Amino acid sequence: MPAITFLLDDPRILTDIQTENKYGLYSVSCLSDSELWTCGYGDNILRLYNLQGELLRSVQTKSGYKPRDIAVTRSGDLVCTDYYDRSINLVSGTHIQTLITLRGWRPLGLCSTSSGDLLVIMESDDRKQTKVVHYSGSTEKQSIQWDNQGKPLYLSGGLLTYKYLSGNRNLDICVADSDADAVVVISAAGELRFRYTGAPSTPRESFHPHSITTDSRGNILTSDLYNHRIHIIDQDGYFLRFIQNCGLQFPEGLCVDYRDNLFVTERDTGKVKKLQYYK
């Protein structure tokens, strides 16, 4: 089994930020160690906060619909997906410009890779297919949809589809597939590496992954929404431990800063909590 001595036995909350979103938050992305972007339920506003909870900037989406996901790129820009108008957009100052408009597909989650490219997970208009597309700028480089037997890598057709993804330091693509109740990890070449369906120590408990992120050590963190905890697994799919018993309520959006501090949004409170989970 992998060594886990570097993980804290009792992760602790360092900062508790109350945002203006009264309906809860589902996505967060770190601009720096001290500033973070959020988006949530109930409105179409992207908001930038500091760790003191001060609102630094707010931007309304171009379409007027709420964004499905947000990510800060390597260059410090913010990108967001708009499910309803099928677009991927770049926030510049207080303005939004469209980078990519999809045809026949609607974007869900996205992330920025270490090289500055974008990974986007999307579903077809009829909700029967799901794929991950790798973009360099607005140019499609790769599409990942099927395994070696021609079967879908991701489950489609759920009533409320939430799929988020994160690129790992080994170039794996890690997807939180809420329809499948699984974390699906694919190599850079598009090969299935493993599926994680919950901790082996709790085989009878439900597992409903929502957001997902990775840290500088290559560990994968995913929010287990209804069990009020976060799973940490290593890059090969071994369960390491939970982050729990620290007051998290319906943890949803996740991101990690450059110092491996974890930011967690809560679905119902509108709070973002900064946690330390390494020694």
C-alpha positions in Angstrom: 0.0 0.0 0.0 1.2 3.6 -0.7 2.7 5.5 2.2 0.1 8.0 3.7 2.1 9.5 6.5 2.2 12.9 4.8 -1.5 13.3 5.1 -2.9 14.9 8.2 -5.0 12.6 10.5 -7.3 15.5 11.2 -7.5 18.0 8.4 -8.4 21.5 9.7 -10.2 24.5 8.4 -8.0 27.5 8.0 -10.5 30.0 6.6 -14.2 30.2 6.4 -15.4 32.6 3.7 -19.1 33.6 3.5 -19.9 34.6 -0.1 -22.9 36.6 -1.4 -24.5 33.6 -3.0 -27.4 32.7 -0.8 -28.3 29.6 -2.8 -25.0 27.7 -2.5 -21.9 27.3 -4.6 -21.0 24.4 -6.9 -17.7 25.5 -8.4 -14.5 27.3 -7.2 -11.2 27.9 -8.9 -8.0 29.5 -7.4 -6.6 32.6 -9.1 -3.8 32.7 -6.5 -3.1 31.6 -3.0 -5.3 34.5 -1.8 -8.0 35.0 -4.5 -10.6 32.7 -5.8 -13.4 32.6 -8.4 -16.8 31.1 -7.5 -20.1 30.4 -9.2 -23.3 28.9 -7.8 -27.0 28.3 -7.8 -29.6 31.0 -8.2 -27.8 33.5 -10.4 -25.6 34.0 -13.5 -22.7 35.9 -11.7 -19.1 34.9 -11.6 -17.5 36.4 -8.4 -13.9 36.9 -7.4 -13.2 36.9 -3.6 -10.1 37.3 -1.4 -9.6 35.2 1.7 -11.2 37.9 3.9 -14.4 37.4 2.0 -14.3 40.7 0.2 -15.8 40.8 -3.3 -13.2 42.0 -5.7 -15.0 41.5 -9.0 -18.3 40.3 -10.4 -19.1 39.4 -14.0 -22.4 38.4 -15.5 -22.4 35.6 -18.1 -22.7 36.6 -21.7 -25.8 34.5 -22.3 -27.6 35.4 -19.1 -27.6 31.7 -18.0 -25.7 30.5 -15.0 -22.3 29.0 -15.9 -21.9 25.2 -15.5 -18.2 25.3 -14.5 -15.2 27.6 -14.2 -11.4 27.2 -14.3 -8.4 29.5 -14.1 -5.9 28.9 -16.8 -2.1 28.7 -16.5 -1.9 32.4 -17.6 -4.4 33.5 -15.0 -7.5 33.9 -17.2 -10.9 32.6 -16.2 -12.8 30.3 -18.5 -16.3 29.1 -18.1 -18.8 26.7 -19.7 -22.3 27.7 -20.6 -24.5 24.6 -21.0 -27.5 26.4 -22.5 -25.8 28.2 -25.3 -23.3 25.5 -25.9 -20.3 27.8 -25.4 -16.9 27.9 -23.7 -16.0 31.5 -22.8 -13.1 33.6 -21.6 -13.5 36.3 -19.0 -11.4 39.4 -19.7 -11.8 42.1 -17.1 -15.5 42.5 -16.7 -16.3 41.3 -20.3 -16.8 37.8 -21.6 -15.8 36.6 -25.1 -16.8 33.3 -26.6 -13.8 31.0 -27.4 -15.7 27.9 -28.7 -19.3 27.3 -29.7 -20.3 23.6 -29.9 -22.7 22.0 -32.4 -24.8 19.0 -31.2 -23.0 19.0 -27.8 -23.3 20.9 -24.5 -20.3 21.6 -22.2 -20.3 20.4 -18.6 -17.1 20.6 -16.6 -13.7 22.0 -17.8 -10.2 22.4 -16.5 -6.9 23.9 -17.7 -3.9 21.6 -18.2 -0.3 22.2 -17.1 0.5 23.2 -20.8 -2.3 25.7 -20.9 -4.7 23.6 -23.0 -8.3 23.0 -22.0 -10.1 19.8 -21.3 -13.9 19.9 -21.5 -16.4 17.1 -20.8 -19.6 17.4 -22.7 -22.9 15.6 -23.5 -24.8 15.3 -26.7 -28.0 17.3 -27.2 -30.0 14.1 -26.9 -28.1 13.3 -23.7 -27.2 9.8 -24.9 -23.4 10.4 -25.3 -20.6 11.9 -23.3 -17.0 12.6 -24.2 -13.9 14.6 -23.1 -12.4 16.9 -25.7 -8.9 18.3 -25.5 -8.5 21.8 -27.0 -5.4 23.8 -27.8 -6.9 27.3 -28.0 -10.1 26.7 -29.9 -8.6 23.8 -31.9 -9.7 20.3 -31.0 -6.7 18.0 -30.5 -8.3 14.9 -29.1 -11.7 13.4 -28.3 -12.1 10.6 -25.7 -15.4 8.7 -25.6 -14.9 4.9 -25.9 -12.8 2.2 -24.3 -10.9 -0.5 -26.1 -14.1 -2.6 -26.5 -16.0 0.3 -28.0 -18.1 0.8 -24.9 -18.7 4.3 -23.5 -16.2 5.5 -20.9 -18.8 7.7 -19.2 -22.5 7.1 -18.3 -25.1 9.3 -20.0 -28.7 10.0 -19.6 -29.0 11.0 -16.0 -31.8 13.3 -14.9 -29.3 15.8 -13.4 -26.0 15.4 -15.1 -23.0 16.7 -13.2 -19.6 15.8 -14.6 -16.4 17.5 -13.7 -12.8 16.8 -14.5 -9.2 17.6 -13.6 -5.9 16.9 -15.2 -3.3 15.2 -13.1 0.5 15.8 -13.0 1.1 12.5 -14.9 -1.3 13.8 -17.6 -4.1 11.5 -16.6 -7.6 12.9 -17.1 -9.7 12.4 -13.9 -13.5 12.6 -14.3 -16.1 12.7 -11.5 -19.1 11.0 -13.2 -22.1 11.5 -11.0 -24.3 9.4 -13.3 -22.0 6.4 -12.8 -21.3 7.1 -9.1 -17.6 6.7 -10.1 -14.3 8.5 -10.7 -13.1 7.5 -14.1 -9.4 8.0 -14.8 -8.1 8.0 -18.4 -4.5 8.2 -19.6 -3.3 11.0 -21.9 -3.6 8.5 -24.8 -7.3 8.0 -24.0 -6.9 4.5 -22.4 -9.0 3.6 -19.3 -6.7 3.3 -16.3 -9.2 2.7 -13.5 -12.6 3.4 -12.1 -13.0 4.3 -8.4 -16.4 3.6 -6.9 -15.8 4.3 -3.2 -13.6 3.4 -0.3 -13.1 -0.4 0.2 -13.5 0.1 3.9 -17.1 1.3 3.4 -18.4 -1.0 0.6 -22.1 -0.6 1.5 -22.2 3.1 1.7 -23.4 5.2 -1.2 -20.8 7.2 -3.2 -21.9 10.2 -5.2 -18.8 12.1 -6.5 -19.4 15.7 -7.6 -16.4 17.9 -8.1 -12.8 16.7 -8.5 -9.3 18.1 -8.3 -5.7 16.9 -8.1 -2.7 18.2 -6.1 1.0 18.6 -6.6 1.7 15.0 -5.3 -0.7 13.5 -7.9 -3.4 12.6 -5.4 -7.0 12.9 -6.5 -9.7 14.5 -4.3 -13.4 14.2 -5.0 -16.3 15.5 -3.0 -18.8 12.9 -1.8 -21.8 15.2 -1.6 -24.3 13.4 0.5 -21.9 11.8 2.9 -20.4 15.2 3.8 -16.8 14.2 3.1 -14.0 14.2 0.5 -12.2 11.1 -0.7 -8.4 11.2 -1.3 -7.0 8.5 -3.6 -3.6 8.3 -5.2 -2.9 8.5 -8.9 -3.3 4.7 -9.3 -6.7 4.5 -7.6 -5.7 3.4 -4.1 -7.9 4.9 -1.4 -5.8 7.0 1.1 -8.4 8.5 3.5 -11.4 10.7 4.0 -11.5 14.4 4.8 -14.4 14.5 7.2 -15.4 15.4 10.8 -14.4 19.0 10.2 -17.8 20.6 9.8 -18.3 20.2 6.0 -21.9 20.4 4.9 -22.7 19.0 1.4 -19.2 19.7 0.0 -19.4 20.3 -3.7 -16.8 22.4 -5.6 -13.1 21.7 -5.1 -9.8 23.3 -6.0 -6.3 23.2 -4.7 -3.9 26.2 -4.6 -0.2 26.2 -5.2 0.6 25.2 -1.6 -1.8 22.3 -1.7 -4.4 23.9 0.5 -7.9 22.7 -0.4 -10.8 25.0 -1.1 -14.3 23.5 -0.7 -17.6 25.1 -1.5 -20.8 24.1 0.4 -23.9 23.5 -1.6 -26.4 25.0 0.9 -24.5 27.7 2.9 -22.8 29.7 0.2 -19.5 29.3 2.1 -16.0 28.5 0.8 -13.8 26.7 3.3 -10.0 26.6 3.1 -8.5 23.3 4.5 -5.1 22.1 5.3 -4.7 18.3 4.8 -1.0 17.8 4.5 1.6 18.0 7.3 
